Amino acid sequence: MPGFLLHQGATVICAHKPGQAQPTVPNSRVKVSNQPIVTLTTRYVIAGCGLTGTGPPPCATAQWRTAATRVKAGQIPVLLEDSQSICAPTLKPLSIKKTQVRVKGI
């Protein structure tokens, strides 16, 4: 099913709100809404994870596990609004809350 492409300005948070996740190196050659898109190999860094206490440390980074099957940028699948990720060290997923609404991929 088609989904909107993820871009640098998308709102992405960790499972322990209000941790904001940002891409480390978006693909600057392809832009939507005048912002670079993000591909499967792009690592995210997380700031402000709400996980506190004596349990596991807060979310610090995230890596994507799924992406588009038919749309690529520079030979790498692009991320879509339904792409799945995993945070380190908590093993929880990121949540995509808002993205651009002009370009879809599959």
Jmol script that loads the backbone (N, CA, C; Angstrom):
load data "model"
ATOM      1  N   MET A   1       0.842  -1.182   0.000  1.00  0.00           N
ATOM      2  CA  MET A   1       0.000   0.000   0.000  1.00  0.00           C
ATOM      3  C   MET A   1       0.888   1.245   0.000  1.00  0.00           C
ATOM      4  N   PRO A   2       0.577   2.234  -0.822  1.00  0.00           N
ATOM      5  CA  PRO A   2       1.401   3.437  -0.881  1.00  0.00           C
ATOM      6  C   PRO A   2       1.385   4.227   0.422  1.00  0.00           C
ATOM      7  N   GLY A   3       2.513   4.859   0.699  1.00  0.00           N
ATOM      8  CA  GLY A   3       2.622   5.712   1.874  1.00  0.00           C
ATOM      9  C   GLY A   3       3.458   6.936   1.540  1.00  0.00           C
ATOM     10  N   PHE A   4       3.283   8.003   2.297  1.00  0.00           N
ATOM     11  CA  PHE A   4       4.040   9.223   2.061  1.00  0.00           C
ATOM     12  C   PHE A   4       5.509   9.020   2.407  1.00  0.00           C
ATOM     13  N   LEU A   5       6.399   9.634   1.616  1.00  0.00           N
ATOM     14  CA  LEU A   5       7.833   9.551   1.857  1.00  0.00           C
ATOM     15  C   LEU A   5       8.213  10.337   3.106  1.00  0.00           C
ATOM     16  N   LEU A   6       9.161   9.795   3.837  1.00  0.00           N
ATOM     17  CA  LEU A   6       9.683  10.471   5.026  1.00  0.00           C
ATOM     18  C   LEU A   6      10.739  11.481   4.586  1.00  0.00           C
ATOM     19  N   HIS A   7      10.734  12.638   5.192  1.00  0.00           N
ATOM     20  CA  HIS A   7      11.708  13.675   4.879  1.00  0.00           C
ATOM     21  C   HIS A   7      12.310  14.218   6.169  1.00  0.00           C
ATOM     22  N   GLN A   8      13.335  15.036   6.042  1.00  0.00           N
ATOM     23  CA  GLN A   8      14.060  15.539   7.206  1.00  0.00           C
ATOM     24  C   GLN A   8      13.150  16.285   8.182  1.00  0.00           C
ATOM     25  N   GLY A   9      12.141  16.954   7.697  1.00  0.00           N
ATOM     26  CA  GLY A   9      11.256  17.729   8.567  1.00  0.00           C
ATOM     27  C   GLY A   9      10.124  16.944   9.196  1.00  0.00           C
ATOM     28  N   ALA A  10      10.061  15.646   8.968  1.00  0.00           N
ATOM     29  CA  ALA A  10       8.993  14.826   9.544  1.00  0.00           C
ATOM     30  C   ALA A  10       9.111  14.792  11.064  1.00  0.00           C
ATOM     31  N   THR A  11       7.978  14.662  11.729  1.00  0.00           N
ATOM     32  CA  THR A  11       7.963  14.538  13.186  1.00  0.00           C
ATOM     33  C   THR A  11       8.034  13.057  13.537  1.00  0.00           C
ATOM     34  N   VAL A  12       9.158  12.661  14.141  1.00  0.00           N
ATOM     35  CA  VAL A  12       9.400  11.269  14.516  1.00  0.00           C
ATOM     36  C   VAL A  12       9.812  11.257  15.979  1.00  0.00           C
ATOM     37  N   ILE A  13       9.151  10.414  16.793  1.00  0.00           N
ATOM     38  CA  ILE A  13       9.450  10.362  18.225  1.00  0.00           C
ATOM     39  C   ILE A  13       9.699   8.924  18.667  1.00  0.00           C
ATOM     40  N   CYS A  14      10.383   8.781  19.803  1.00  0.00           N
ATOM     41  CA  CYS A  14      10.583   7.446  20.355  1.00  0.00           C
ATOM     42  C   CYS A  14       9.348   7.056  21.163  1.00  0.00           C
ATOM     43  N   ALA A  15       9.290   5.827  21.602  1.00  0.00           N
ATOM     44  CA  ALA A  15       8.134   5.306  22.334  1.00  0.00           C
ATOM     45  C   ALA A  15       7.972   5.944  23.705  1.00  0.00           C
ATOM     46  N   HIS A  16       9.012   6.580  24.200  1.00  0.00           N
ATOM     47  CA  HIS A  16       8.990   7.193  25.528  1.00  0.00           C
ATOM     48  C   HIS A  16       8.909   8.701  25.396  1.00  0.00           C
ATOM     49  N   LYS A  17       7.809   9.181  24.900  1.00  0.00           N
ATOM     50  CA  LYS A  17       7.630  10.600  24.616  1.00  0.00           C
ATOM     51  C   LYS A  17       8.334  11.457  25.660  1.00  0.00           C
ATOM     52  N   PRO A  18       8.847  12.575  25.371  1.00  0.00           N
ATOM     53  CA  PRO A  18       8.806  13.323  24.119  1.00  0.00           C
ATOM     54  C   PRO A  18      10.080  13.202  23.298  1.00  0.00           C
ATOM     55  N   GLY A  19      10.759  12.077  23.321  1.00  0.00           N
ATOM     56  CA  GLY A  19      12.020  11.925  22.605  1.00  0.00           C
ATOM     57  C   GLY A  19      11.913  12.212  21.119  1.00  0.00           C
ATOM     58  N   GLN A  20      12.558  13.260  20.665  1.00  0.00           N
ATOM     59  CA  GLN A  20      12.548  13.661  19.260  1.00  0.00           C
ATOM     60  C   GLN A  20      13.667  12.964  18.504  1.00  0.00           C
ATOM     61  N   ALA A  21      13.331  12.351  17.371  1.00  0.00           N
ATOM     62  CA  ALA A  21      14.318  11.646  16.552  1.00  0.00           C
ATOM     63  C   ALA A  21      14.594  12.441  15.281  1.00  0.00           C
ATOM     64  N   GLN A  22      15.870  12.548  14.933  1.00  0.00           N
ATOM     65  CA  GLN A  22      16.290  13.285  13.740  1.00  0.00           C
ATOM     66  C   GLN A  22      17.248  12.433  12.911  1.00  0.00           C
ATOM     67  N   PRO A  23      17.151  12.510  11.580  1.00  0.00           N
ATOM     68  CA  PRO A  23      18.076  11.756  10.736  1.00  0.00           C
ATOM     69  C   PRO A  23      19.483  12.343  10.809  1.00  0.00           C
ATOM     70  N   THR A  24      20.487  11.466  10.794  1.00  0.00           N
ATOM     71  CA  THR A  24      21.863  11.945  10.846  1.00  0.00           C
ATOM     72  C   THR A  24      22.329  12.444   9.487  1.00  0.00           C
ATOM     73  N   VAL A  25      22.047  11.705   8.423  1.00  0.00           N
ATOM     74  CA  VAL A  25      22.484  12.095   7.079  1.00  0.00           C
ATOM     75  C   VAL A  25      21.363  11.804   6.076  1.00  0.00           C
ATOM     76  N   PRO A  26      20.434  12.753   5.876  1.00  0.00           N
ATOM     77  CA  PRO A  26      19.389  12.524   4.875  1.00  0.00           C
ATOM     78  C   PRO A  26      19.979  12.556   3.469  1.00  0.00           C
ATOM     79  N   ASN A  27      19.209  12.093   2.497  1.00  0.00           N
ATOM     80  CA  ASN A  27      19.651  12.085   1.106  1.00  0.00           C
ATOM     81  C   ASN A  27      19.411  13.468   0.507  1.00  0.00           C
ATOM     82  N   SER A  28      20.441  14.270   0.380  1.00  0.00           N
ATOM     83  CA  SER A  28      20.288  15.656  -0.058  1.00  0.00           C
ATOM     84  C   SER A  28      20.053  15.795  -1.566  1.00  0.00           C
ATOM     85  N   ARG A  29      20.177  14.711  -2.313  1.00  0.00           N
ATOM     86  CA  ARG A  29      19.974  14.781  -3.768  1.00  0.00           C
ATOM     87  C   ARG A  29      18.505  14.736  -4.153  1.00  0.00           C
ATOM     88  N   VAL A  30      17.661  14.205  -3.264  1.00  0.00           N
ATOM     89  CA  VAL A  30      16.229  14.114  -3.543  1.00  0.00           C
ATOM     90  C   VAL A  30      15.481  14.866  -2.448  1.00  0.00           C
ATOM     91  N   LYS A  31      14.591  15.779  -2.866  1.00  0.00           N
ATOM     92  CA  LYS A  31      13.855  16.580  -1.888  1.00  0.00           C
ATOM     93  C   LYS A  31      12.359  16.517  -2.146  1.00  0.00           C
ATOM     94  N   VAL A  32      11.601  16.582  -1.052  1.00  0.00           N
ATOM     95  CA  VAL A  32      10.154  16.758  -1.107  1.00  0.00           C
ATOM     96  C   VAL A  32       9.828  17.874  -0.128  1.00  0.00           C
ATOM     97  N   SER A  33       8.883  18.710  -0.486  1.00  0.00           N
ATOM     98  CA  SER A  33       8.557  19.884   0.332  1.00  0.00           C
ATOM     99  C   SER A  33       9.824  20.670   0.660  1.00  0.00           C
ATOM    100  N   ASN A  34      10.741  20.708  -0.289  1.00  0.00           N
ATOM    101  CA  ASN A  34      12.010  21.438  -0.188  1.00  0.00           C
ATOM    102  C   ASN A  34      12.925  20.944   0.931  1.00  0.00           C
ATOM    103  N   GLN A  35      12.744  19.683   1.340  1.00  0.00           N
ATOM    104  CA  GLN A  35      13.599  19.087   2.361  1.00  0.00           C
ATOM    105  C   GLN A  35      14.093  17.729   1.890  1.00  0.00           C
ATOM    106  N   PRO A  36      15.309  17.344   2.289  1.00  0.00           N
ATOM    107  CA  PRO A  36      15.852  16.048   1.872  1.00  0.00           C
ATOM    108  C   PRO A  36      15.008  14.877   2.378  1.00  0.00           C
ATOM    109  N   ILE A  37      14.938  13.834   1.563  1.00  0.00           N
ATOM    110  CA  ILE A  37      14.241  12.618   1.988  1.00  0.00           C
ATOM    111  C   ILE A  37      15.188  11.762   2.827  1.00  0.00           C
ATOM    112  N   VAL A  38      14.648  10.685   3.386  1.00  0.00           N
ATOM    113  CA  VAL A  38      15.431   9.804   4.240  1.00  0.00           C
ATOM    114  C   VAL A  38      15.354   8.379   3.675  1.00  0.00           C
ATOM    115  N   THR A  39      16.485   7.672   3.693  1.00  0.00           N
ATOM    116  CA  THR A  39      16.546   6.314   3.154  1.00  0.00           C
ATOM    117  C   THR A  39      16.767   5.286   4.265  1.00  0.00           C
ATOM    118  N   LEU A  40      16.645   4.026   3.899  1.00  0.00           N
ATOM    119  CA  LEU A  40      16.738   2.906   4.835  1.00  0.00           C
ATOM    120  C   LEU A  40      18.032   2.896   5.644  1.00  0.00           C
ATOM    121  N   THR A  41      19.133   3.299   5.060  1.00  0.00           N
ATOM    122  CA  THR A  41      20.420   3.232   5.765  1.00  0.00           C
ATOM    123  C   THR A  41      20.681   4.424   6.686  1.00  0.00           C
ATOM    124  N   THR A  42      19.780   5.396   6.702  1.00  0.00           N
ATOM    125  CA  THR A  42      19.965   6.579   7.543  1.00  0.00           C
ATOM    126  C   THR A  42      19.696   6.251   9.004  1.00  0.00           C
ATOM    127  N   ARG A  43      20.669   6.506   9.838  1.00  0.00           N
ATOM    128  CA  ARG A  43      20.520   6.331  11.275  1.00  0.00           C
ATOM    129  C   ARG A  43      19.854   7.578  11.855  1.00  0.00           C
ATOM    130  N   TYR A  44      19.065   7.391  12.891  1.00  0.00           N
ATOM    131  CA  TYR A  44      18.430   8.509  13.587  1.00  0.00           C
ATOM    132  C   TYR A  44      19.053   8.645  14.977  1.00  0.00           C
ATOM    133  N   VAL A  45      19.172   9.882  15.458  1.00  0.00           N
ATOM    134  CA  VAL A  45      19.596  10.142  16.831  1.00  0.00           C
ATOM    135  C   VAL A  45      18.378  10.658  17.589  1.00  0.00           C
ATOM    136  N   ILE A  46      18.309  10.313  18.855  1.00  0.00           N
ATOM    137  CA  ILE A  46      17.142  10.650  19.664  1.00  0.00           C
ATOM    138  C   ILE A  46      17.571  11.533  20.828  1.00  0.00           C
ATOM    139  N   ALA A  47      16.861  12.634  20.993  1.00  0.00           N
ATOM    140  CA  ALA A  47      17.130  13.561  22.096  1.00  0.00           C
ATOM    141  C   ALA A  47      15.873  13.692  22.947  1.00  0.00           C
ATOM    142  N   GLY A  48      16.029  13.658  24.241  1.00  0.00           N
ATOM    143  CA  GLY A  48      14.909  13.881  25.142  1.00  0.00           C
ATOM    144  C   GLY A  48      14.023  12.685  25.400  1.00  0.00           C
ATOM    145  N   CYS A  49      14.549  11.474  25.281  1.00  0.00           N
ATOM    146  CA  CYS A  49      13.757  10.280  25.585  1.00  0.00           C
ATOM    147  C   CYS A  49      13.236  10.389  27.013  1.00  0.00           C
ATOM    148  N   GLY A  50      11.957  10.090  27.201  1.00  0.00           N
ATOM    149  CA  GLY A  50      11.332  10.211  28.515  1.00  0.00           C
ATOM    150  C   GLY A  50      11.578   9.040  29.443  1.00  0.00           C
ATOM    151  N   LEU A  51      12.343   8.041  29.023  1.00  0.00           N
ATOM    152  CA  LEU A  51      12.633   6.879  29.859  1.00  0.00           C
ATOM    153  C   LEU A  51      13.628   7.280  30.946  1.00  0.00           C
ATOM    154  N   THR A  52      13.197   7.194  32.179  1.00  0.00           N
ATOM    155  CA  THR A  52      14.063   7.558  33.306  1.00  0.00           C
ATOM    156  C   THR A  52      13.972   6.475  34.378  1.00  0.00           C
ATOM    157  N   GLY A  53      14.783   6.598  35.387  1.00  0.00           N
ATOM    158  CA  GLY A  53      14.754   5.646  36.491  1.00  0.00           C
ATOM    159  C   GLY A  53      15.954   4.731  36.470  1.00  0.00           C
ATOM    160  N   THR A  54      15.827   3.604  37.165  1.00  0.00           N
ATOM    161  CA  THR A  54      16.953   2.679  37.304  1.00  0.00           C
ATOM    162  C   THR A  54      16.926   1.547  36.289  1.00  0.00           C
ATOM    163  N   GLY A  55      15.950   1.545  35.417  1.00  0.00           N
ATOM    164  CA  GLY A  55      15.839   0.498  34.394  1.00  0.00           C
ATOM    165  C   GLY A  55      16.820   0.715  33.261  1.00  0.00           C
ATOM    166  N   PRO A  56      16.414   0.319  32.057  1.00  0.00           N
ATOM    167  CA  PRO A  56      17.313   0.471  30.911  1.00  0.00           C
ATOM    168  C   PRO A  56      17.599   1.944  30.611  1.00  0.00           C
ATOM    169  N   PRO A  57      18.739   2.223  29.984  1.00  0.00           N
ATOM    170  CA  PRO A  57      19.045   3.607  29.611  1.00  0.00           C
ATOM    171  C   PRO A  57      18.076   4.120  28.555  1.00  0.00           C
ATOM    172  N   PRO A  58      17.952   5.434  28.415  1.00  0.00           N
ATOM    173  CA  PRO A  58      17.008   5.997  27.435  1.00  0.00           C
ATOM    174  C   PRO A  58      17.422   5.711  25.990  1.00  0.00           C
ATOM    175  N   CYS A  59      16.452   5.850  25.086  1.00  0.00           N
ATOM    176  CA  CYS A  59      16.710   5.675  23.655  1.00  0.00           C
ATOM    177  C   CYS A  59      17.755   6.689  23.202  1.00  0.00           C
ATOM    178  N   ALA A  60      18.713   6.245  22.396  1.00  0.00           N
ATOM    179  CA  ALA A  60      19.771   7.131  21.922  1.00  0.00           C
ATOM    180  C   ALA A  60      19.834   7.184  20.398  1.00  0.00           C
ATOM    181  N   THR A  61      19.681   6.037  19.747  1.00  0.00           N
ATOM    182  CA  THR A  61      19.718   5.972  18.290  1.00  0.00           C
ATOM    183  C   THR A  61      18.638   5.030  17.801  1.00  0.00           C
ATOM    184  N   ALA A  62      18.394   5.077  16.501  1.00  0.00           N
ATOM    185  CA  ALA A  62      17.421   4.154  15.895  1.00  0.00           C
ATOM    186  C   ALA A  62      17.877   3.799  14.490  1.00  0.00           C
ATOM    187  N   GLN A  63      17.557   2.582  14.090  1.00  0.00           N
ATOM    188  CA  GLN A  63      17.851   2.095  12.741  1.00  0.00           C
ATOM    189  C   GLN A  63      16.552   1.582  12.138  1.00  0.00           C
ATOM    190  N   TRP A  64      16.356   1.825  10.868  1.00  0.00           N
ATOM    191  CA  TRP A  64      15.139   1.404  10.180  1.00  0.00           C
ATOM    192  C   TRP A  64      15.252  -0.029   9.707  1.00  0.00           C
ATOM    193  N   ARG A  65      14.153  -0.774   9.774  1.00  0.00           N
ATOM    194  CA  ARG A  65      14.107  -2.184   9.383  1.00  0.00           C
ATOM    195  C   ARG A  65      13.362  -2.406   8.077  1.00  0.00           C
ATOM    196  N   THR A  66      12.375  -1.544   7.781  1.00  0.00           N
ATOM    197  CA  THR A  66      11.609  -1.685   6.547  1.00  0.00           C
ATOM    198  C   THR A  66      11.558  -0.350   5.816  1.00  0.00           C
ATOM    199  N   ALA A  67      11.353  -0.425   4.500  1.00  0.00           N
ATOM    200  CA  ALA A  67      11.283   0.778   3.668  1.00  0.00           C
ATOM    201  C   ALA A  67      10.475   0.444   2.420  1.00  0.00           C
ATOM    202  N   ALA A  68      10.445   1.375   1.487  1.00  0.00           N
ATOM    203  CA  ALA A  68       9.730   1.168   0.224  1.00  0.00           C
ATOM    204  C   ALA A  68      10.311  -0.030  -0.529  1.00  0.00           C
ATOM    205  N   THR A  69       9.478  -0.707  -1.259  1.00  0.00           N
ATOM    206  CA  THR A  69       9.954  -1.845  -2.048  1.00  0.00           C
ATOM    207  C   THR A  69      10.205  -1.460  -3.499  1.00  0.00           C
ATOM    208  N   ARG A  70       9.619  -0.369  -3.952  1.00  0.00           N
ATOM    209  CA  ARG A  70       9.752   0.016  -5.359  1.00  0.00           C
ATOM    210  C   ARG A  70      10.378   1.383  -5.589  1.00  0.00           C
ATOM    211  N   VAL A  71      10.530   2.175  -4.559  1.00  0.00           N
ATOM    212  CA  VAL A  71      11.081   3.525  -4.727  1.00  0.00           C
ATOM    213  C   VAL A  71      12.428   3.602  -4.035  1.00  0.00           C
ATOM    214  N   LYS A  72      13.444   4.032  -4.788  1.00  0.00           N
ATOM    215  CA  LYS A  72      14.795   4.126  -4.246  1.00  0.00           C
ATOM    216  C   LYS A  72      15.397   5.483  -4.586  1.00  0.00           C
ATOM    217  N   ALA A  73      16.354   5.885  -3.783  1.00  0.00           N
ATOM    218  CA  ALA A  73      17.145   7.087  -4.047  1.00  0.00           C
ATOM    219  C   ALA A  73      18.597   6.670  -3.906  1.00  0.00           C
ATOM    220  N   GLY A  74      19.371   6.832  -4.965  1.00  0.00           N
ATOM    221  CA  GLY A  74      20.758   6.389  -4.928  1.00  0.00           C
ATOM    222  C   GLY A  74      20.879   4.898  -4.671  1.00  0.00           C
ATOM    223  N   GLN A  75      19.985   4.111  -5.244  1.00  0.00           N
ATOM    224  CA  GLN A  75      19.966   2.648  -5.107  1.00  0.00           C
ATOM    225  C   GLN A  75      19.539   2.159  -3.715  1.00  0.00           C
ATOM    226  N   ILE A  76      19.092   3.043  -2.841  1.00  0.00           N
ATOM    227  CA  ILE A  76      18.701   2.672  -1.476  1.00  0.00           C
ATOM    228  C   ILE A  76      17.208   2.941  -1.302  1.00  0.00           C
ATOM    229  N   PRO A  77      16.436   1.988  -0.760  1.00  0.00           N
ATOM    230  CA  PRO A  77      15.001   2.204  -0.559  1.00  0.00           C
ATOM    231  C   PRO A  77      14.733   3.421   0.337  1.00  0.00           C
ATOM    232  N   VAL A  78      13.710   4.187  -0.033  1.00  0.00           N
ATOM    233  CA  VAL A  78      13.333   5.355   0.754  1.00  0.00           C
ATOM    234  C   VAL A  78      12.416   4.935   1.904  1.00  0.00           C
ATOM    235  N   LEU A  79      12.378   5.753   2.935  1.00  0.00           N
ATOM    236  CA  LEU A  79      11.496   5.474   4.072  1.00  0.00           C
ATOM    237  C   LEU A  79      10.108   6.024   3.791  1.00  0.00           C
ATOM    238  N   LEU A  80       9.102   5.289   4.264  1.00  0.00           N
ATOM    239  CA  LEU A  80       7.713   5.679   4.122  1.00  0.00           C
ATOM    240  C   LEU A  80       7.092   5.870   5.495  1.00  0.00           C
ATOM    241  N   GLU A  81       5.912   6.460   5.526  1.00  0.00           N
ATOM    242  CA  GLU A  81       5.247   6.732   6.797  1.00  0.00           C
ATOM    243  C   GLU A  81       4.931   5.475   7.602  1.00  0.00           C
ATOM    244  N   ASP A  82       4.939   4.303   6.960  1.00  0.00           N
ATOM    245  CA  ASP A  82       4.684   3.059   7.683  1.00  0.00           C
ATOM    246  C   ASP A  82       5.948   2.212   7.877  1.00  0.00           C
ATOM    247  N   SER A  83       7.122   2.791   7.615  1.00  0.00           N
ATOM    248  CA  SER A  83       8.381   2.070   7.814  1.00  0.00           C
ATOM    249  C   SER A  83       8.569   1.739   9.295  1.00  0.00           C
ATOM    250  N   GLN A  84       9.216   0.610   9.555  1.00  0.00           N
ATOM    251  CA  GLN A  84       9.425   0.140  10.923  1.00  0.00           C
ATOM    252  C   GLN A  84      10.889   0.340  11.340  1.00  0.00           C
ATOM    253  N   SER A  85      11.076   0.644  12.616  1.00  0.00           N
ATOM    254  CA  SER A  85      12.426   0.907  13.132  1.00  0.00           C
ATOM    255  C   SER A  85      12.597   0.239  14.491  1.00  0.00           C
ATOM    256  N   ILE A  86      13.825   0.322  14.992  1.00  0.00           N
ATOM    257  CA  ILE A  86      14.126  -0.189  16.324  1.00  0.00           C
ATOM    258  C   ILE A  86      15.141   0.748  16.971  1.00  0.00           C
ATOM    259  N   CYS A  87      14.864   1.120  18.222  1.00  0.00           N
ATOM    260  CA  CYS A  87      15.742   2.038  18.954  1.00  0.00           C
ATOM    261  C   CYS A  87      16.762   1.250  19.768  1.00  0.00           C
ATOM    262  N   ALA A  88      17.917   1.859  19.953  1.00  0.00           N
ATOM    263  CA  ALA A  88      18.941   1.280  20.824  1.00  0.00           C
ATOM    264  C   ALA A  88      19.095   2.200  22.027  1.00  0.00           C
ATOM    265  N   PRO A  89      19.183   1.685  23.207  1.00  0.00           N
ATOM    266  CA  PRO A  89      19.266   0.284  23.577  1.00  0.00           C
ATOM    267  C   PRO A  89      17.941  -0.349  23.987  1.00  0.00           C
ATOM    268  N   THR A  90      16.822   0.349  23.860  1.00  0.00           N
ATOM    269  CA  THR A  90      15.551  -0.139  24.411  1.00  0.00           C
ATOM    270  C   THR A  90      14.817  -1.164  23.542  1.00  0.00           C
ATOM    271  N   LEU A  91      15.162  -1.239  22.253  1.00  0.00           N
ATOM    272  CA  LEU A  91      14.507  -2.141  21.300  1.00  0.00           C
ATOM    273  C   LEU A  91      13.050  -1.781  21.035  1.00  0.00           C
ATOM    274  N   LYS A  92      12.666  -0.555  21.325  1.00  0.00           N
ATOM    275  CA  LYS A  92      11.318  -0.050  21.036  1.00  0.00           C
ATOM    276  C   LYS A  92      11.331   0.638  19.677  1.00  0.00           C
ATOM    277  N   PRO A  93      10.175   0.751  19.006  1.00  0.00           N
ATOM    278  CA  PRO A  93      10.136   1.393  17.690  1.00  0.00           C
ATOM    279  C   PRO A  93      10.001   2.914  17.782  1.00  0.00           C
ATOM    280  N   LEU A  94      10.373   3.585  16.696  1.00  0.00           N
ATOM    281  CA  LEU A  94      10.071   5.007  16.556  1.00  0.00           C
ATOM    282  C   LEU A  94       8.635   5.115  16.072  1.00  0.00           C
ATOM    283  N   SER A  95       8.038   6.271  16.288  1.00  0.00           N
ATOM    284  CA  SER A  95       6.680   6.522  15.836  1.00  0.00           C
ATOM    285  C   SER A  95       6.694   7.757  14.928  1.00  0.00           C
ATOM    286  N   ILE A  96       6.205   7.598  13.711  1.00  0.00           N
ATOM    287  CA  ILE A  96       6.152   8.716  12.774  1.00  0.00           C
ATOM    288  C   ILE A  96       4.814   9.417  12.969  1.00  0.00           C
ATOM    289  N   LYS A  97       4.860  10.653  13.404  1.00  0.00           N
ATOM    290  CA  LYS A  97       3.647  11.402  13.729  1.00  0.00           C
ATOM    291  C   LYS A  97       3.184  12.314  12.609  1.00  0.00           C
ATOM    292  N   LYS A  98       4.138  12.879  11.848  1.00  0.00           N
ATOM    293  CA  LYS A  98       3.754  13.828  10.797  1.00  0.00           C
ATOM    294  C   LYS A  98       4.818  13.815   9.705  1.00  0.00           C
ATOM    295  N   THR A  99       4.384  13.805   8.465  1.00  0.00           N
ATOM    296  CA  THR A  99       5.300  13.850   7.333  1.00  0.00           C
ATOM    297  C   THR A  99       4.678  14.702   6.226  1.00  0.00           C
ATOM    298  N   GLN A 100       5.413  14.912   5.161  1.00  0.00           N
ATOM    299  CA  GLN A 100       4.892  15.667   4.028  1.00  0.00           C
ATOM    300  C   GLN A 100       3.745  14.872   3.398  1.00  0.00           C
ATOM    301  N   VAL A 101       2.850  15.550   2.682  1.00  0.00           N
ATOM    302  CA  VAL A 101       1.682  14.871   2.125  1.00  0.00           C
ATOM    303  C   VAL A 101       1.552  15.096   0.615  1.00  0.00           C
ATOM    304  N   ARG A 102       2.694  15.191  -0.071  1.00  0.00           N
ATOM    305  CA  ARG A 102       2.663  15.406  -1.521  1.00  0.00           C
ATOM    306  C   ARG A 102       3.138  14.189  -2.313  1.00  0.00           C
ATOM    307  N   VAL A 103       4.136  13.474  -1.798  1.00  0.00           N
ATOM    308  CA  VAL A 103       4.753  12.398  -2.569  1.00  0.00           C
ATOM    309  C   VAL A 103       4.576  11.068  -1.854  1.00  0.00           C
ATOM    310  N   LYS A 104       4.038  10.077  -2.583  1.00  0.00           N
ATOM    311  CA  LYS A 104       3.846   8.731  -2.038  1.00  0.00           C
ATOM    312  C   LYS A 104       4.758   7.743  -2.736  1.00  0.00           C
ATOM    313  N   GLY A 105       5.066   6.672  -2.053  1.00  0.00           N
ATOM    314  CA  GLY A 105       5.848   5.596  -2.625  1.00  0.00           C
ATOM    315  C   GLY A 105       5.268   4.257  -2.210  1.00  0.00           C
ATOM    316  N   ILE A 106       5.796   3.211  -2.800  1.00  0.00           N
ATOM    317  CA  ILE A 106       5.332   1.878  -2.458  1.00  0.00           C
ATOM    318  C   ILE A 106       6.519   0.943  -2.297  1.00  0.00           C
TER     319      ILE A 106
END
end "model"
wireframe off; spacefill off
backbone 0.3
color backbone group
